[in-house]
Amino acid sequence: MEPSSLLHTGKVINSRYRLVTPMGHSPRAQAYLADDIRVRKQVIVKIFEQSLSRNDNISEDLNNGLQSLSKSSHPNLLKVVDWGLGDHPYIVTDFLAGGSLRGMLSRNATLSGAQISFIGTEVLKGISYLHERGIVHGSLKPENILFDINGDTKLAEFGLNRKSSHNANDEEVIDNLYLSPEQRNGETLSPPSDVYSFALIIKELIEKQLVLGSSINEEEAGPQNRNEETLNSLKATIRGSFSENISDRLSASELLEKFTQISLKSENSALLPVESGLNPDFFNQVPDQTELFDTVGKPNLKLRIKHTVLYLKARITRWVWLLLMGVLVTGMIIIINENDNEEDILSSPVPEVSGLTVEKLFEQVDGFWVLKEALTRQDGSQAGEILKTIPIEGTDLGEGEVLTYFLSLGPELRTIPNGLAGLTVVEAESALLGVRLQLGEVSEVSNENIAAGLVIGPSTLMDELPTGTEVDIDISSGPELRTVPSGLVGDTFELAETAIVLEGLQAQVIEVFHPNIGVGKVIGLDPESGTQIPRDAIVNILVSKGPVND
């Protein structure tokens, strides 16, 4: 987006996200650090140019991309918390204070081979998850690999590039040096395109460390040759991913397996050298009350005089202060004398308002005080009820003075714990109770990697839920059943074995005599074709030994 199209800081999007400061931008969007005034935390709001909402095709394309993002939940994917279309299409993600891989490269941060393999493994976990669901990242580059302050790795910008190809003059193509050759040539966007981009990133990391020299910290255990061994293993692993022929590239899941093995053989990686460009506690420095909204009320003469005195006292020297005080006191005496015939300013004790609605409070106050609203959360409260006031109940408050009431948004928000995957249902329930959440509905879903009966993760897309909320979870029913392939009778054992292995099954040969089928040809299968059996189950291939010799 052009600088002229920037929205002014302070603008509130969807009555919830107050823009604080512009951050990075892309050809069609501008990112902002923002304050989520509903839950009081930092977020990133990415606002797309208005032309996207006016083009029906692009708007539909963007809508489909945002829907894919909202349904994608993985520890290595940046969490999408909200999105919307309209005049200013936008997407809201978590704010990560640890910066990006590009920032790490720009600082010439020292990375060991173990750290590079760790980053690569985490990125591949996210990419594999997307590819399994038919989503291509399409814009994988160091700027889109982010870290939190603990060094946890997250992928951003995934699934938004819904175009199957690029035009040669696209600004994105010019800007992104990590695109695959087929993307630059306007060919179909596919999972191997992400693999090429990933390999290019890893290659850059490796070569940069070689230029910098030793990439082992003094505290890191293990000799220098162990680090060089890890770097060489990484170089060898990605070498085939630069092939112009996409069929020659390994899949993301295959690369993940190899990177995992390298990580296991390498030295333990130290904490990543993340560096926060922004203070993660920035909004925590705001007092424990959210934005105050003024209602119309009467001015208070006493308060105005008091504020004026304090202002003058803070800004002038002692002798000027004494002079002006004399003048001010004289003026106050005149004002008081002039108002002798007027009624004194009335005061009234603050009533008990806990549990009332805002409408009831306004009925009681009836314009006597200036009301200000502070949004907050408290366990045991209902959304829309007043919790307390400042000043507190029973305090005498003059007519026209400010009464601040704290309006509940409901119970406090609790973060769903990480690490539910792989737990039993009982263990997951205990973890939820530990953060004051409840176990909800349990559903069985097939999963290739998690054993039957163990938790896959929460079903909800939300990271934070009010205290006591039930969290639905998915548990694994194990891998999907495999179907024994058909049409193999008469083929060679080698062809039959290949077809069976591709189904995720194991093949075993059993030779038998057969009067009519030639030697080495398949007679049949056990279990027979079309049978559904568990993954990795054995299929016996009956192979002819020819007729029995008399």
N, C-alpha and C positions, 0 to 999 in steps of 0.2 A: 504493500500500500504506500502511496505517496505521503510525505509528511503533512501535506495540506489536508489529508483525509483523516488525520488523527482526531479522536474524540478528546474533549477536554478532560483533564483530571478532575475528579470529584463527581463526574457523571455517574448515575446509578443505573445499572442495567437490570431490567426485570424486577425492579423494586428490591433488589437484594445485593448486587455486586457493585460496590463503589470503586471506581477506577482510581488507583493511586499514582502509578507512574508507568510510562511506556517501557517495554522491554524489547525483545527481538521482533523482527518482522520478516515476512515472506512476501513473494510477489502479490499475493491476493489477501493477505491478512496481517493484522497487527496484534501483538500480544501485550497484555498489561498485567502488572502486579495489581491485585485488587483485594479489598476487604469484604469478606462474606459477612454482612452485618447481621444475618440471621443466626449464625453459629459462632461468630467472632473468631475467624481464623483467616490466614492468608491463602489465596488461591491465585491461579493464573487464568485470565479471561482472554481468549483469542477471538477477535472480532474480524469477520470476513467483510470484504468490500461489498457495498450495496448492490453492485451490478450482478452479483451472484443470485440475489433474491429476485431480480427482475427477469432473468433468463430462466424460463420454465425447465429446460433440459438440465442446465447446471444446477438449479435449485433442487430438482428431483434427485440428481446425482449426489449432491451434498447431503440431502436428507437420508438417502440410503447409506452413505458413508457414516453419518452420525449415528444411525440406528445400529450399524455393525459395531461401532465403538462402544456404545452403551451396553451391548450384550457381551462384550469381551472383558473378562475378569481373570487376571493372572498376576502373580507377584512381581513379574518383570515387565508389566505393561503399566504405563502411567494411567492412573484412575481417572475416568471421566465421571464427574459428579453432576453435571447438568449441561444442557444444550438447548438451543432454540433457533427458530428461523425468524422471518419478519424482515423489517427494514434493515436491521443489522444482525445477520446471522452470527451466532456466537457459540463457543464451546468452553466449558469450565473444567479445569483439571486441578489436581492437587499441586501445591507449590513445593518444589524440592529445593532445599537450601544448599545442597552440596555441589551445585553447578553442573556443567556438562563435560563430556569427554573432550570437546573442542577447547574448553577453558583449560583443561588439564594439559593438553598438547601445547597450548599457547604459553603456559607457564613453564614449559620444558620440565614438567614433573617427571621424576625418576620412577620408572616402573620395572619391576622384575619380570622375568618370564612367567613366574607363578601368578603375578597380578594380571598380566595380559591374558593368560589362559583363563583366569577367573572371570574377567570382564567378558571375554569371548563366550564362555560357557553360559553366563547369565543372559547375554544378548540372544544366543541361540535358543535358550529356553523360551523366551518370548516369541521369537520368529517361528519356532516349531509350532507353538500353540496357535499362532495366526494361520499358518499354512494348513494345519489340520482342520481349520474351520473355513477354508477357502478364501482367506483374506491375504492379500499381498501388501506388504508395508509400502513399497514403492518409492520411499524417500529415506532410505537408511543412510545416515551420515553422522559424524561425531557430534554435531549440534543436537541431534535427536536422541542421543544416548545420555541420560541424566542420572544423577546420584542424589540420594538424600544425605543427611549429615553423618549417617552411619556407614556410607559407602554402598548401600543397596542400589542395584542397577535397575533402571526403568527405561522403556522405549516410549518415545513420544511420536506424534504425527502419523501413527499407523492407521491404515484403512481409509484415509481421507482422499487419497489419490485414486479415484475410481475410473479414471480414463484407462483404456486398454493400451493406449500408446501416446506418444508425444510428437508434436511437430518440431521440426528441426530448429525453428526460431523461437520456441517457447523459452520464456525467461527462466523457468525452472530448470530446463536442461542446461542452459548456460551457467546458471548459478550452482547447480549441484554437480560436483566433479566426481561423485561416487556412483553415478548411474551406470548401469550395464550397457554394453554396446547395442543390444537389441532395443533398449529404451531410447537411446540416442538416435537410432535408425528408424524410429517410428513403428517398431514391431510390437507384438502382443506382450503385455505385462504379465509376468508369471513368477512363481516361487523361485526358480533359478536366478531371476534378476536380483532378488534380495541376497541370495548366496554370493553373487559376484560383488555386490556392494559391501557385504560383510567381510569378504576376503580382502578387499582393498583397504578397509579400515584396519584390519589386523596387520596387514603388510606394512602400513604406515607406522603403526605402533612399534613393530619389531625394528624397522629400519631406523626410526628415531632413537631408539635405545642404543643401537649399534653406533650411531653417530655420537651420542652423548657419552659413550664409553661404558664403564661399569654400571650396571643397573641393579646391583645388589646393595642394600643398605647394610651398614656395619652390624646392626643388630640382628639381621636375618641370618639364620643358621644355614650351613651348607657352603661348600666351596663354589668358586666362580664357575668352574666347569659344569656344575649342575645347572646353573642358570643358562649357560650357553647351550647345553643339551636341550633344555626346555624350549628356548627360542628356535633352535634348529628343527625340533619336532613340530612346532607350530608352523614354520615355513613350509615344511614338507607336506603337512596336512592340507594347507590351503592352496597348494600349487595348482591342482587340477581345477580349482574354482574359477580360474581366469580364462578358461577355454572359451573360444568364440562359439563353439557348439554347446548349447545349453544341456544337451543330453549327457555330456561328459562331466558335468558338475555334480558333486555330491549333493544330496538333499540336506536341508537344515537339520533333520533328525539324525542323519548319518554323521554330519559334522559334530553335532552335539555329543554323540557317543565317543568320538575320537577326542574331542576337547576334554570331556570328562575323564577319560583315561590318562591324558597328559597331566591334568590337574592332580590326579591321585598319585602320579609318579613324581611330581615336582615338589619342591620345598613348600612348606606352608606359607601362604601369601600374607604379608603384613597388611594393615589397614590401608585402603586406597587413599592417596593424597588429595582428598576432596577439599575444596575451599569454598566457603559460603560467600557469595557476592552480596547477599542481603542478610539482615539480622532476622533469624527465625523467630525471635521474641518481639519483633517490631510491634505487633498489635497487642501483645500481652502487656505492654507498658501503658495501654489505655486503661483508665480506671474501670472498676467492675460495674459498669453500666454501659449499655450500648447507646447508640445515637439518641440524642434528646430531640424531641419534636415539640416546638412551641405551639401553644394555643393562644388566642387573643385574650389579654387581660388588662387591667387598669395599671397605669404607671404609679409608682410609689415615690412620693416626694422625699421622704426621709432617706430611702435607699439611694436615690439619685444624688442627694447632697453628700451622703457618706462616700459613695464611689468617687465623686469629684474631689473630695478632700484627699483620699488615698492616692489618687492619680497625681495630684499636685505635689503631695509630700514626697513621692518617689522620684520626682523629676526636677526639682529646683533646689538651690542651695539654702542653707539655714536662714540667712538673713532675708532672702526673698520670701521664704516660707513664712517667717514671722510677720512680714509686712502684709502678705496676702491673707494670712489667717485673720489679721485684724479686720481687713476689708470684708472677708467672708463671714466672720462672726457678726459684723455690723449688718450685712445683708440678710443673714438668717434671722436676726432680731426683727428687722423690718418685715420680712416675710411672715414670721410668726404673728407679729402684731397685726398685720393686714388680714390674717386669717383667724383673728380672735373670735369673730362672729360665726365662723364655720364650725361644723362639728369636728371633734377630734377623730383621728384615723381609728377606725374600729379594728378590733382583733377578735379572734375566736380560736378555741382549742381545736387542734387537728383531730378529726374523728377516727374511730376504728374502721378501716376500710378493707382489711384483709378478707379475701374471698369474694369481694364485690366485682362486678363487671365495670368497664369503663363508663357505660351508659348510666349505671347507678351512681357512680362517683360524680359525674357531671350534674345529675339531678340533685345530689346533696350539696355540692359546692355552689352551683347556680351563679357562676361568675365572680364569686367572692375572692378567690385566689387565681393567680396565673398558674396554670397546670403544665407540667412537662412530663413527658413519658419516657421511661427507660425500659428497654426490652431486656429480659433476662430469662434464665432457666433455673428450675429448682425441683429436685425430686419430691414427689408427693403432690405436686401442683397440677392444675389443669390449665391448658392453654386458654388465655383470655381472662384469667382471674388476676386480681391485684394482690401482690404479696406483702408489700410494705410501702411506707412513705418516708420521705425526708423533707422536713423534720418528722420525728416519730409521733405516734398517737399521744394526744394530751398536750403537746407543745402549743403555746399561744403563738399565733401567726397573724400578722396584720393584714388588713384588706389590701389586695393588689400585690402581695408578696408571692414568691414562688413556692409551690408545693409539687415536689417530684414524686410520682408514683411509679412503682416497679411492676410492669405487666409481664406475666409469665407466658413464655412460648411453649410451656410444657416441661416435662422432666428433663434433667440433664442428658446430654448426648454421651453415649458410651461407644467406644471403638471395638468393633468385632476383632477378637484376637487373631493374630497371624499364626500359622502353623497348625491349623485344624486338619489339613490334609494328612492322611495316614493314621489318624487317631481312631480309636473305637468310638462308638456313639456315646458310651458312658464317659470316656475321657473328654470328648468334645463338649458334652453337657456340663461337666465340671469346669472346663475352661470358660464357657459362657457365663456360668454362675459367678465365676471369679471376677467378672467385669460387670455384674449385675444385669445380665441379659438372660433370657429364658430359651430353652430348646423348643423349637416349633415342630413343624411337620418334617418327617424323614422320608425321602424319596430315593428309590434305587435307580441308578443310572449306570450304564455300561462304561467301563474305563479300561484302557489298555495297560495302564501303568500302575494302578492301585488295586491291591488285592480285594477280593469280594468281602463285604462286610465292614470295610474301613471307610472313613470319611473322605470325600473328594473336596468338599468345601461348602461355604454357605451358598444358598440359592439366590439371595438378594444381591443387588448391584450396589447397595449402600454400604459405606464403610462405617458410618456412625448412625446409631439408632437411639431413641429415648430409653431411659432406664426401664427395665422390665419388659421390653419388647421381645416377642418370640422370633427367633431366628430359624428359618427353615434351612435344612442342610441336605445335601446329596451324599448318598453313600454308594460305593461301588458294588455292582453286581458281577464284577469281573469283566474280562474281555468279551466282546461280542463273539457269538458262536460262528464258526467257519463252516463253509459248505464244501464237501468233498467234490472236486471238479468232475465234469463229465466229458464224454467224447475222447477218452484216452485209450480205449481198446484198439489194439492194432498198432499203436505208436511204440516207439522205443522207450526203454526204461528211463533214459536221460530226459526225454521230453516230458514224460509223466512226472518224474521227480521235480522238474522245474516248475510245472504247473501247481503241484501240491505245495511246494515250499513258498511260492508266491501267495498262496492263500493263508500263510501263517501256520502251516502244519508240517509235520515231519514225515519223511518217506522211508519205508523199509522194504527191501526186495525179498520176495519168496519165490523161488524157482519151482515150477511144477511141470509135469509132462502134459503135452497136449497134441492130439493127433492131427489137428488141422491148422494151428497157428504156428508160424515159423519161430525158430529159435531167437530169443531176445526181444520178442514182441509181447506187449501187455495183453494178458488174458482178461483181467478184471481187477477190481479194487475191493479192499476190505477195511473199513465199512464201504458199502457200495456208493456210487456216485449220487449226489443230491442229499446225502445224509449230513445233518448239522452236528458238529462236534466241537469241543473246546479248542481254543488256540493251543498250538504245540502238541496236539494229540497225534498219535502215530497212525498213518495210513499204510497198510500193507499193499504193495504192488505185486500182483501175481504175474510173473514173467514166464513165458513158455521155454521149456527145455527141449521142445520138439517131441515127436512121437516116442513111445516106449519101444526099445529095441527088443525084438523077439529072440 
